Structures are given as structure tokens and as C-alpha cells.
Amino acid sequence: SLTGWWLRSQRDFSAGAGLNFFEPANSNAGQNDSRTMRRFKSSYGVDVWTPGQVSLLKSMSSGASGTGKCQPVSAGSSAYYTTGSSVSVARTTTSSTTSVTSWNAVPDWIVSSGATVFAFSTSGIDRLVASTNTVTQAYTTGGVSGRGWWIKGSFLACIGSSVYRLPENPASPPAALPTAIPVGTMPTDWTWTSACETPSSILLGGYAGAKSTIYQLIEKIDISSAGASSTTYAITTVAELPYGETVLGLYNYLGSYVAIGTNRGLRIGIMSDQGTLSYGPLVWDLGSVEHMVGKDRFIFAGVSNVIPDGTGTDKSGLIRVDLSEPDSAGRFAWAYDLSTGVTGTVNGVCPIGTSNRLVIGVEGQGSFVESASTLVSSGLLTTGQVRYSTLEPKTFQQVTVRSDSVAGRIAVSSVGAAGSVTTLYTLSGASSSAEIAMFPRTPTESMGLQFNLQRSSTDSTLGPTLRGWQLKSLPAVTRKQQWRLPFVCFDQEQDRFGNRTGTVGNAYTRYQSLRTALLTGVPVILQDLINNEQYSVLVEDVQFVQTTPPRGASGFGGVLVVQAREL
């Protein structure tokens, strides 16, 4: 409608980031109206996953500094992580860290069973008991390092192109590696990068050159008539990634979901009961993903140098992916999450023991631990551009913002179609809502909003909560001229010079032409002979006025009152 307010509002942000235009009936990426109206363009430092509110995330603090690779794993009630020259341990009961220095060599990959940490180096595989922090050498590897994962009750180790199943406690340590699992002949430059378990099998990912494949490894245990057991293996291909995309990490969560980290981003796959793996499009495609961890209904994936923080230099941290609601194309909701505040390659992410807090390891920087209660100092949410599903210009008049009684502040800004940001108003103190005038007021195709949430200046555990917003706008279409004109309409007429013109039936013919233009909606030309102007107009009404019948003619004639509107 061209009259009255045009409204657009949002009170739920839990469908994640990545929406450029905030419009219902948006069929892009297989979205429905409900999902579209719960999305936004971008955010950092805020938790959007509780329907009906946006609040600040927890902050992160430095755990142990390091100059090399920093890979964290969880064991017992602690988190262990490499720090370049040693392995440090952080406990849930204290923020302090201690170093474990009794390794045979500095580990370059560590993996945990929950109670034991295995460390890979060129000197072999060392074993650390988390309850005592004592280290012994478990296996020799012939001077070659590798990678390993705790899968189905034992360690799966990949050394070179070979794959081994290793008991947690070898009989006579340090033990030689057992016979490798038969996985077929791999290319000479093949590299195993990742593994995870599913309810019925093991998934192994790797690559050679630009070709990357995910295999399914099925173990079968046979019992002979004498009671002796033997294990056989079958390996099949379950997924091949697009050429040039390399699998870097695999993580199974909640039984059927498989997070696939690649050099292009993150995909979510689903493992069927029949053992087939189907994966969808890239959920997030702004950089490589290798390390992931699950919590509640979410996957947290480590990302390097991509999380904005308002400084102009993107930082390393996590994105959060919601597994509960994929769209019809197989994409899941996501948003930026915890930020370390530093740059560098993310080497791992894990919880601290049984706590709900996460640890992120960043190469060359060290570990960063999620706070139990302290919030980030500020966070930002930017909505999609509102254009009311039309390219016509509008004037955005007012925004209504709803929030809880504010502990801290919420600064509200408008975001123009070209990205320009204009500060409008700041909610603070006891103000829980405000009706705010929009600027700039010049007609424009679209407008977005930006909300900067800032924690309390007196209590770092308190911050504001945004509940929703509503925009009011008016169409800014150019108003057109309207005319209401009387025309003399007789069979014969006389001009100002006394010249008579016309024939019998001429009045009715002209009347019929105007009536046809009215009924059909066909534009006609209106000429202004006095001012030498002409307009294309639409006839909207024709009235015929006749007070007395004309004499000496057809009997049809009078005054036509024509109402017309410029097109």
C-alpha cells in the first residue's frame, strides 16, 4: 500500500548469520519465511541462540603462553595442551597452569582417552596418566611421528600412510607397532588427516594432492570354535570431496552427525543406519576448519583470523553451528562465537574436564580459556537490510527497540545500503525500550540496524539483553499531478474567433472515447495548449452533465468533467 506505515520487526535471532536482506518470502538457500525472519547479517561477541534475546558471550583469558603449536585435549578434570616446548595442564579449580616436562621428546600431536593422554613425536608415542601426570613411553615408531584418535575403546594411530589399532596399555612398553590395518595401497604422497567413530564403523579422512576422500573402516570380530578371537577389517569409500577441497578434520556428534572440516570451511554430514554418509553444502566458507567439539545441540569449530571485533584485524576463535534446524538445502544456522582476541592458526578446541567451559589453542600464542562468568566488554549484531520486498525508495522514519532493564548499554545505529553507519541513540540504565527517530531521512532503497551491546562498567558479569526491534517507514514514491477538468462537448461548437466546427454525432463519439479510456485503463495524452505542455495520464473518472437538451442537433451534448492522474 502507498498509504500508512510500512512495518518490519524482529524478536528472534536464533536462525543465525549470513542474511543480507531481511525479507519474508525469501526463497534463497531453501529458506522459509519463519527461518528468514529469525536471521541477521553478522555478529560478534553476542549469544543469539536463545529465542527472543541477544546477550553478551563469555570472555576468554590467556591460559599458558607458547611459541609453537598449541593443541588442547581434555583429560580427567583438566585440559592439557602443547606449548611448543612442553605440555601444560590447566585445571577447572584454578586458573593457574603447570608444565609436564618428562616427555621423551616435545609432542607435536596429543590425544586423550579421557583418563590418559598419548603424545606423538619422532621419538615414539608417550603415555601420560592424568591422575598422576606421570609419563612413560608406550610405543616406538621408528623415528616417525603421526596422529591418533581415541576411537571405540582404543587408540587409532596413523603413521605415514599406515593405520594401527593400539591398546591403551601395551603389555611391555615401549612396544613396537603391531601389524597395520589393511587399508589397501594408498598413493605415495597420501596423508591421513582425521578420524572419528560412528555407531557402526570408523571414518578416516585424508588426501593426496588435490584429491580428498573419506573412508569407512568396519571391524569384524570372529570367534573360532576353540574360543579364540580374530579381527578382520573392511574399508570402503563413503565420500569424496570436490576436487581441490581437502578434508582436515572429522567429528561425530550425537550418533549420526558428522562435522567435516576442510580447507574451504565446514560441512555437516549425516551417517545413515546403512552406513552411508551424505553431506550438505558448506555451512561456513570463509577459511579452513580442522578442530571441532560438540556441546548441547551445537558444534563449535575452530577458525583462524576471521572473527571481527571492531578493531579492523580479524581474530581467531570459534564459530557455533546449530544442528537442530537445517534448511531444505542442508545448511545449518551458524554465528561467530568465542574469540581469543589474537591472530594465529587454531590448533584445537576442547572442554576443561567436565566443565562447560572451552579451551582454544592458537599456534604461536598459547591457550585461551573461557571465563566462568566474566562477559566480553562489547558485542555487535547487524541486521539484514530491510527493503520491504521492493526496490522503490522509502523514508525510514522510526525504530522501536525493546530490551530488558539495561545493565550496561545498547547503542543503536542505522546502516545504509552502502554500509554507512549512523549513530541514533543509546539505551542505558533503567530504560528497557525506546522509540528512536531514524537518520538519515533521505529516500533510499533499503536500511539496516546495528546494535552494540556493552557490559556494565561496574560489574563485568552483567550486560544488556536485546529483545527485539520494529522499523516504521513510508513509501517515498514521487507524487504525481491530478486534474479535474470541465470540457464542453456538443455536436457543433464555436471557438473564440466565432468559427463553428463539428458534425452530428461528434459529441457522443468523443464521450465514448473518454469512457473507453476510463474502462480499459489505457493511458492518453493530456495537452496543455496554454503552457505548451503535455502529459501521459490515466483517466480515473468521467462525468457527463447536461442541464437542457441541445437544439438543432443530435440531442446529445453537455459538459464532460474528467478526472485524470499523471503517470
PyMOL commands that set and color helices and strands:
alter all, ss='L'
color gray80, all
select helices_A, chain A and resi 28-30+33-36+506-520
alter helices_A, ss='H'
color red, helices_A
select strands_A, chain A and resi 6-10+42-44+46-47+54-56+58-65+72-75+78-82+87-91+97-100+109-112+116-121+124-129+134-139+147-151+154-159+162-166+191-197+202-208+211-223+229-240+247-253+257-262+266-271+277-279+292-295+298-307+315-322+333-339+346-351+358-362+366-375+378-382+394-403+409-416+421-428+433-437+447-454+465-475+482-489+492-494+500-502+524-528+533-545+558-566
alter strands_A, ss='S'
color yellow, strands_A
deselect
rebuild
show_as cartoon
